[in-house]
Amino acid sequence: MTSAEAPSRQPARGLLVFGVLFAVVIVVAAVVGAAVALRGADASSSGGEVSAGKLAVGHCVDGLRESDDVAALPVLPCEQPHEGEVFAIVELPAGPYPGVDKLGLQAQQECLAQFEDYAPSSVADDKVELFYLHPTELSWTAGDRGVTCVATDPTTKRTGSLKG
């Protein structure tokens, strides 16, 4: 009868070992996943791509010259050569979609006012141009009122921040 009991205990021990190993694998995967997520959270230091709606003041970006429809941009440290620097995020007032021309004018006025505060020493620099990302008609109807203001030099990539 002893020989009949032994086989019934082995599968239970095997399941226990399997369960422990499976739990260890899950914990290791969670830790690795969290580390990857945290590394990607600060794209300014890792050189990752950030969606236009997630850009922040102080981010230095590339990819401005590649497309008229910017959904995401590579963000990199400002000490590296870059095409532009995000200097303001402004919210336009609620209301019906103003149209591309009026929206562009509003964005331009808001960005210019913010740039004078962010980088007063760069306002007179003829090489610096303002670039802005603004809502599309579709995103406006979904509640997007954010304008991302970017200072850029279309002639060359810059190194360092314009802030001053």
C-alpha positions as CSV (number, residue, x, y, z in Angstrom):
1,M,0.0,0.0,0.0
2,T,2.9,2.3,0.5
3,S,3.8,2.1,-3.1
4,A,0.3,3.3,-4.0
5,E,0.6,6.4,-1.8
6,A,3.9,7.6,-3.2
7,P,2.7,8.3,-6.7
8,S,-0.3,10.4,-5.4
9,R,2.0,12.7,-3.4
10,Q,4.5,13.3,-6.2
11,P,2.1,15.2,-8.5
12,A,1.0,17.5,-5.6
13,R,4.7,18.3,-4.9
14,G,5.3,18.9,-8.6
15,L,2.3,21.3,-8.8
16,L,3.7,23.1,-5.8
17,V,7.1,23.5,-7.3
18,F,5.6,24.6,-10.6
19,G,3.4,27.1,-8.8
20,V,6.4,28.6,-7.0
21,L,8.5,28.8,-10.2
22,F,5.5,30.3,-12.1
23,A,5.1,33.0,-9.4
24,V,8.9,33.8,-9.5
25,V,8.7,34.2,-13.3
26,I,5.6,36.5,-13.0
27,V,7.4,38.7,-10.3
28,V,10.6,38.9,-12.5
29,A,8.5,39.9,-15.5
30,A,6.7,42.6,-13.5
31,V,9.9,44.0,-12.3
32,V,11.4,44.1,-15.8
33,G,8.2,45.6,-17.1
34,A,8.2,48.3,-14.5
35,A,11.9,49.2,-15.2
36,V,11.1,49.5,-18.9
37,A,8.1,51.7,-18.2
38,L,10.1,54.0,-15.9
39,R,12.9,54.2,-18.4
40,G,10.4,55.3,-21.1
41,A,8.7,57.8,-18.8
42,D,11.5,60.3,-19.1
43,A,12.1,60.3,-22.8
44,S,14.1,63.4,-22.6
45,S,17.0,61.4,-21.1
46,S,16.5,58.2,-23.1
47,G,15.9,59.7,-26.6
48,G,12.4,58.1,-26.9
49,E,9.6,59.3,-29.1
50,V,6.7,61.2,-27.3
51,S,3.3,61.8,-28.6
52,A,2.6,65.5,-29.4
53,G,0.0,65.6,-26.6
54,K,2.6,64.4,-24.0
55,L,5.4,66.9,-24.8
56,A,6.4,69.1,-21.9
57,V,8.1,72.5,-21.5
58,G,11.8,72.0,-21.7
59,H,11.7,69.0,-24.0
60,C,14.1,69.3,-26.9
61,V,12.9,67.6,-30.1
62,D,13.8,66.4,-33.5
63,G,11.6,65.4,-36.5
64,L,10.0,68.9,-37.0
65,R,11.3,69.1,-40.6
66,E,10.1,65.6,-41.5
67,S,6.4,66.0,-41.7
68,D,3.5,68.6,-41.6
69,D,1.4,66.1,-39.6
70,V,3.3,65.6,-36.3
71,A,1.8,62.9,-34.1
72,A,4.9,62.1,-32.2
73,L,8.4,63.5,-32.0
74,P,11.8,62.1,-30.8
75,V,12.8,63.8,-27.5
76,L,16.4,64.0,-26.6
77,P,18.6,65.8,-24.1
78,C,19.0,69.5,-25.0
79,E,22.8,69.1,-24.8
80,Q,22.6,67.1,-28.0
81,P,21.9,68.8,-31.4
82,H,18.2,69.2,-31.8
83,E,15.7,70.9,-34.1
84,G,13.5,72.6,-31.5
85,E,12.7,73.2,-27.9
86,V,9.2,73.1,-26.3
87,F,8.9,76.4,-24.4
88,A,5.1,76.5,-23.6
89,I,1.9,74.6,-23.5
90,V,-1.2,76.8,-23.7
91,E,-4.9,76.0,-23.6
92,L,-7.1,77.8,-26.0
93,P,-10.6,78.8,-24.8
94,A,-13.5,76.5,-25.3
95,G,-16.0,77.1,-28.0
96,P,-16.7,76.0,-31.6
97,Y,-13.8,75.1,-33.8
98,P,-12.4,78.5,-35.0
99,G,-11.1,77.2,-38.3
100,V,-7.5,76.6,-39.3
101,D,-6.6,80.3,-40.0
102,K,-8.0,81.7,-36.8
103,L,-6.6,78.8,-34.8
104,G,-3.2,79.4,-36.3
105,L,-3.4,83.1,-35.4
106,Q,-4.4,82.3,-31.8
107,A,-1.6,79.8,-31.5
108,Q,0.9,82.2,-32.9
109,Q,-0.1,85.0,-30.6
110,E,-0.1,82.8,-27.5
111,C,3.2,81.2,-28.3
112,L,4.9,84.6,-29.0
113,A,3.8,86.0,-25.7
114,Q,5.0,82.8,-23.9
115,F,8.4,82.9,-25.7
116,E,9.2,86.4,-24.5
117,D,8.9,85.1,-20.9
118,Y,10.7,81.8,-21.5
119,A,13.7,83.1,-23.6
120,P,13.9,86.9,-23.6
121,S,17.4,86.9,-24.9
122,S,16.4,84.8,-27.9
123,V,13.5,87.0,-29.0
124,A,15.7,89.3,-31.1
125,D,17.5,86.3,-32.7
126,D,16.5,86.3,-36.3
127,K,17.4,82.7,-36.7
128,V,14.8,81.5,-34.1
129,E,11.4,80.8,-35.5
130,L,8.3,79.7,-33.6
131,F,6.6,76.4,-34.5
132,Y,3.4,75.3,-32.9
133,L,1.4,72.2,-32.8
134,H,-2.4,72.8,-32.5
135,P,-5.6,70.8,-32.4
136,T,-7.1,69.5,-35.6
137,E,-10.8,69.9,-36.2
138,L,-11.4,66.3,-35.1
139,S,-9.3,66.6,-31.9
140,W,-11.0,70.0,-31.1
141,T,-14.4,68.3,-31.1
142,A,-13.0,65.7,-28.7
143,G,-12.0,68.5,-26.3
144,D,-8.4,69.1,-27.3
145,R,-7.5,72.8,-26.8
146,G,-3.8,72.4,-26.3
147,V,-1.2,74.3,-28.3
148,T,2.5,73.1,-28.0
149,C,4.9,76.0,-28.7
150,V,8.3,75.1,-30.1
151,A,11.3,77.3,-30.8
152,T,13.3,76.2,-33.8
153,D,16.1,77.3,-36.0
154,P,15.3,76.1,-39.6
155,T,18.9,76.6,-40.7
156,T,20.7,74.3,-38.3
157,K,20.3,72.1,-35.2
158,R,21.1,73.8,-31.9
159,T,22.8,72.5,-28.8
160,G,21.7,73.6,-25.3
161,S,18.5,75.3,-24.1
162,L,17.2,78.7,-25.2
163,K,15.8,79.3,-21.8
164,G,17.2,82.4,-20.2
